[in-house]
């Protein structure tokens, strides 16, 4: 753990990992405050603070004169699948249900018709910066296209941000895109041909499955922990059985469960990529949401120019901005050409406004506020789940926008989708995060919006809608 992490956070994460690993099971008593003080060399106040944070998350409860007891079990991973059971690569068919959810703008909200009220200060400042950039345009500016790589000043600001994460990238190595989905699209087009096999996380991002379907690529689903990310052992076995062209991976706070890939797994992934001549497509969109720290990029480990880095501002700043970036590694020249073909050019005044916003420190200030808010919202969501009528297994991410629930096997979240719609609630069923009809008893719930009275009411309706009562 980073030395800058507060000691109460170190203890909190140690206790959390112990619950995840099964050292303390549901109903078990944790070590007493006195025992933890002695074992860990911490003050009483530090230990109490860590336990209080676990209590707020709904993971433990205090019983008078008895101590702290485990009340909610986070997910570590699904039971490991035998490698022979991993399905062979195949074409992808994405469910029409995803189109319905996106049509309702409900990817990250139980109640999408509820808007979040007043704009946060960071978005107000962003809008002002973009407005200033628009007003500065000269008369003829609107008659010219931007260069394919995008605005130089914005790329320079991105290099400063990425350098803090262990990657000394130059502006010429970046290309501005229309969001991260567009960046992933360019990456797959650049390094794959129709019929190629692409390894993905399972459960993983449904947007990647959409792209594979449209590009005629075959999917190889690799078991993934909602705590530590892609199972590198399983990936290694799969690479020995099939010819895989590329691997799409989200090392930092991946959807749907907020997984954070450990350093050792990252190094092993890069070793496998070198051995099997594998293109690695890094979906880095959630990294800046890290509650206590922002991990280095996977690209920082790339010594062979084979990691294509993709990201955007949509998850930490504004979904509506539609501004992202890509660093194309050995495929970068082709990606610039594909950007020209698929988008022609990006909006210059949007890029100039965002560059100014970053240069003035507004993005950094916004991110500090946003990380605090996201952690508070996650904690409130976990506390609400603690009150559900049956125990649930849940991920406890340290960043990202959502948690992953594993419900009793009898639950069918797909069947519950339309039942929930009748009450105005939009759920995101687990099968959307796989191409193999798995995870029917799973659900992703986002904490990206404020938990006002109506969203809390919708959350409290879910046990009945899912037939848990």
N, C-alpha and C positions, 0 to 999 in steps of 0.2 A: 504494500500500500504506500502511496505517496507520503513522504514525511510531512508535507504541508497539511495533510488531513488532520482535523482535530482528534484528540484522543477519545472523546466520547463517540465520534463517528467510527473510529477504529474498533471500539468495543461493540458498538451497535452492529457493525458489519460482521464481526466475529461471531456474535450471538446468532445473527440472522443466518450465517453460513452453517452454524451448528444445527439450527432447526431444519434447514434445507437438506443437510447431509443425514439427518435422522439421529443425531446425537441426543436431541431432545424431541420427542414425538408429541403428537396431539394429546394434551392433558398432562404432560410431564411438568414437573416443577424445575425452574431454572435455578442455578446456584444463587445463594443469598447475596445480598448486597455486601455483607461482610466478607463472604468467600471470594467474591469478584474483586473486591478491593485488595485482598491479600494476594490472590493468584496473579492479578494483572498489574499490581503496583500502582493503583489509581486511587484518587480521592473518592470519598463517599458521594460528593456532589457530581463528579464525572460519571460514576456508575449509575446514579439515579437519573441523570439526564439521558443516558443511553437507553435505559429501561423505559423511561417515559416516551421516548420516540418510538420504541417498539409497541408500546401500549396504544399510542395514537394511531398507529397503522393497523390496529386490531389483531396484531400477532400474539400479544400476550395480555393477560389480565392480572390484576392484583387481587388476591384474596386475603382479607384481614387476618393478621397473625399467622398466615400460612406462606406467603411469598408470591412470586410471579410464576404464572403457569401459561404454557403454550395453548393458544386458542385458535390459531389459523395456521395451516401448513403451506408455505410457499411451494411452488413447483421447482424442482431441479431439472428434470427432463422426463420425457415419456420413457416407459420401460424400453431398454435398448433392443432394437430389432436385429435379428440375426442377418448377417450380410446377404445370405442367400435369399432372404425374403424381400430385399430391396427390389422393387420392380424395375424391369429393364427399361431403357430409354424409350419414349413413345411421343407421338404428337400430343399437343395440348388442345383441350376444348374448355374455354372459360365459361362458367355459368352465367346465364342471362340475369341472374339475381344481382350480380355485381353492377350491371347497367342500371338496374332499378335503384339500388342503393346510391349510386353516384348521381342518378337523376334527381334524387331527393336531397342532394348535398349532405348526405348522412354518414360519410365515411368515418367521421370522428365525433358524432353527436347523437345521443339518444333522441333528442328533440330538435331536429334541424330547423323547424319553423321558429324556434326561439332564437333570437339574435342576442348577442352578448352585451347589449347595452352600449355605454359610452366607449369610445375608442381609447385603448391604452395610451399612455404618454408616448411610448416608443413609436406607435403607428402615427400619432399626430405629427411627431417630428419627421417621420419618414415622408408623409404626405406633403409637408412643407418643403422639404428638400427637393422632392420631385417637382412640386409647383414652381420653385425657383429655377430649376433647370429648364422647365418648359418656357418660362417667361424670358430666359436668356437666349432662346433660339433666335437666330437672325432670319431675315425674310426668306432666304433661299435654302435654309437648312432642311426644310421639309421635302425638298425635291431630290434629296440624295439618300442612298442606302449606306448603312454602316458597313464596315469591313467584316468579313466572315468571323474573325477571331473575337470581335467585340471591342468595346471601349477600353482603351489602354489604361486609363486612370482607374477604372473599376478592377481590371486585372491586377494592377499594381496593389490596390488595397487588399485584394484576395490573397496575394502572395504574403503580405504582412500578417494576415490572419492565420494562414496555413503554416507559416514559419514557426509560429508559437506551438505547433503540434508536431514538431520534429521533421518537417518537410521543407527544405529550402528551395521551393519551386520558383522558376522565373516566369514573368508575364507572358513570354512567348510560348510557354508550355500550356497555357490555359486558353479555353475557347468558351465564350458566353453562349448559353443555350436558353431555350424556352422552358425552364424548369428541369428538375432531376429526371422526370420520366422521359423527356426529350433526350437528355444526356445518356440515359441507359439505352434508349433506342439507337442513338448514334454509335454507342460502344458495341452493341450486338451486331449492327450492320457492318461495322468496320472489321471485326475479327471473326465473324462467322459467315457461313454460306448455308443456304437452304438445305435442311436435312441433317445439319451438324447437331451434336449432342451438347447440351448445356447443363451443368450441375447447379442446383439451386437449394436453398434452405427449405426444410419442411418441418413445422409450418413456416411459411415465409411470405414475402410480399406478393399480393395478387397482381399488382401492376406488372411485375416481371413475367408472370404467366401470360398475361395479355400480350405482351411484346413477343414472346416465344410463339404464340399462336399466329400472330399476324406475319411473322417472318418465316414461318414454316420450319421452325427449329424443334428439336426433340428435347424433352425434359428428363433429367435424372434427379429425382428427389433424394436428398441426403438428410437423414435424421438430424434434428437440431434441438438442442437444449434451450429452454427459455431463460436459462441463467447464463450459460457460457457459449452459446452459439453453435455453429455447425460442428458435428461430430467428425473430427479429423481422421480418426481411425476408420470410420465408415467410408469417408471420402477416399482414403488411401486404398481400401479394398475395392471400391467401385472403379477407381482409375486403373486398377490391375485387370479389371474384367471388360471394360468398355473404352472405346476411343472417345474421350471427352475433349471438346475444343475449348470450352470456356467455363468459368465458374463465377456465378454472381453471388456476392456475399456482403452482408452488412455487419461489420465487426463491432460497431458501437451502437448499443441500445436499439437493436433491430426490432422491427414490428414482426409478429404481433405481441411479443412478451417482454421486449426491452433487454434482450440478451447482450452481454458485453463479453467479447472473446478475449480470453486471457493472453498474455504475452507469449507464453510457450506455444499455444495453439496457432498464433499468428506466424511465428517463426516456422513451425512445421508446415503450415499451408504454403508459405513461400518456397520451402524446400521441395515440396511435392510439385508445385508449379514449375520449378526449374527442371525437375526430373522428367516430368511428363509434357513439357513444352506447353503449358496451360496458360491461357489468357485469364487474368483475374480482373473482374469488374467489381470495383469497390463502391457500393452504395453507401455514402457517408452522410446521408441527409439528417440523421438524428444526433450526430456527435455533439454539436454545440448545446444540446439540451441537458448534458450531464449535470446532475444536481451538485455534486461536490468537486468534480474535476472533468475536464475535457480530454479524452484519451488522444494519443498520437494517431495519425492516420496510418492505415496499412501501407499506403504508398511510401511512407518514410522508410520502410524496410526493403523497398524495391531496388535491387542492385542490377537487374537485368532488363529494366524498362518494359515490364510485362504487366504492370498494374494500371488499369484505366480507372482513374478516380472520377466519381460523379457525385454532385451534390447540388443543393439550391438553398434559397432562403425560405421556402414555403412552410417548413415545419417549425421554425423558430422566429419567424418574422411575419410573413403574410402569405396565405394561400393564393391570394389574388394577384400577387406581384408577378408570378410566372417568369422568374429570372433565376437561372442556374448556371452551372459551369461544368466543364469536363477537361481533364488532362489526359490525352490520348496515348501516352507512352509511344511505343514504336508504330502505332497506327494513327498518330496525331495528324499527319498530313492528309490522310484519307478522311479523317473525321472533319477537318475543315471543309473539304469538298462536299461531304454529306450534309454538313450544316447549311452550306450554300444551296444545295438541292432541296432540302426539306423545309427550310425556314427562310432562306434568302438572306435575311438580316434581322438583327434585334433592334428594339426601340432605343434610339440614342439618348433621348431625354430621360427615360427610365433608368438607364445605366448611369448616366451622369448624376442623377439625383441620388441613387443608392451609393455611388462612390463618395459623394460629398457627405452623406449621412454617416458612412463608415469613417471618413477622414476626421470628422468632428467628434468622434467618440460616441455617437448616439447609439450605434449598434451594440457596442460593448455594454453601455448602460442598460439598454433594453434587455440584453441577454441576462444580466445579473438579476434584474427584476423578474424576468420570465422564469428562470430556474427556480427561484424561491416560490413563485406561484405554483409552478407545476408540482413541486414536491408537496406543497400543502394540499393541492387537489388530489394527488395520489394518496396521501395519507387519509384524507377524508373518505375517499372511495374504499380503501381497504377497511376502514373502521365500519363503514356501512355493510360491507360484505360479511363482517364478523357477526352481524345480527341476523343473517339469513337462517332459515329453519333447518338446513342441512349443512354439514361441513363441506367446504369447497377447497380445491387446491388452486392456488393463485400465484402468479409470478409477482415478485416485488422488485421492479426495475429501479435502477439508480439513475435513470434518464429516460428519454423517449416520451411518448404521449399516451401509452396504453398499457393495460395489463391483460393477461391471458388466463382465462378460467377453465379448469377441467371439472366438469360436473359429473354426477353419477352416469354410468353407462347407458341407462335407460332414456336419458334426455336426448331429444332430437332438436337441435337448434334450428335446422332448416325448416322443420315442420312448424316451429314456433314463430317463424318470421312473419307470416301473414296474420297469425293470431295477434302478435304484438302490434302490427300495423293498424289493426282495427281499433286499437286504443290510442293511436298516434305516436307509438314508440317504435323506433327503428333500431333493430339489433344487427350485429355483424357476425353471422354464424361462422363457426370454425372451418367448415368445408371450403370456404372461399380461399383459404390460405394453403391449399394443396390442389394438385391436379389428379389426385387419386381417391377422392371421395372419403378421405379420412377426417377425423376430428369432429364428427357429428355431435359429440357431447361437449364441444368446446365453444368458447365465446370470447371475442375481443371487446373490451370496454375501454373507452378513452377517458382520460382525465384532462383533456386539453381545454375544456370550457368550465366556467364557474359552476359550482354546485349550488345553484339557487333552489328555491323551494320546489319549482316544477320539475327540475331535473332530479332532485332527490326523490320526489314522488314517483317519477318514472323508474328510477333505480329500484325503489322499494316494490314496484309492481312486478319486477322481473321474476321473482320466485314463483308467483302464481302463473305468469305467462309461460314459464318453463316447466310447469307441473312439478315444482319442488315442494309445494305445501302439502 
